[in-house]
Amino acid sequence: MYSTMTKNSELVTTTCGRELDLSASELVLERSNSLFSYNILKLTSGEYVIAEKFFANPFNNRYILLNDDQIEQLKNL
C-alpha cells in the first residue's frame, strides 16, 4: 500500500496574463461584503496580487498583479 500526496494549488491568471499559484501566498489584507471579497496576497516571490472574487458570478473574478510603485502607493493610504 502506498499513499499519494496531492498538492492543493490555486492557479489563476492575472489581468496582465501571468499564471500564478496562490496556494502558498500570504494573506495581507482581507475585505468582504455580501457581493464580493477583496484580498491582497503576498506571493513567495515577494510580489503582491489583488484578488477580487465575486460571489454571484465567479467568472468575473479578477487577479491584479501589483508593481513596486503601486505597492508603495498602497502603503501610504
Protein Blocks (a to p, Z undefined) as FASTA:
>chain_A
ZZdddddddddddfkopacdfklpccfbdcddfkbccdddddfkopacdddddfklmmlp
ccddddfklmmmmmmZZ
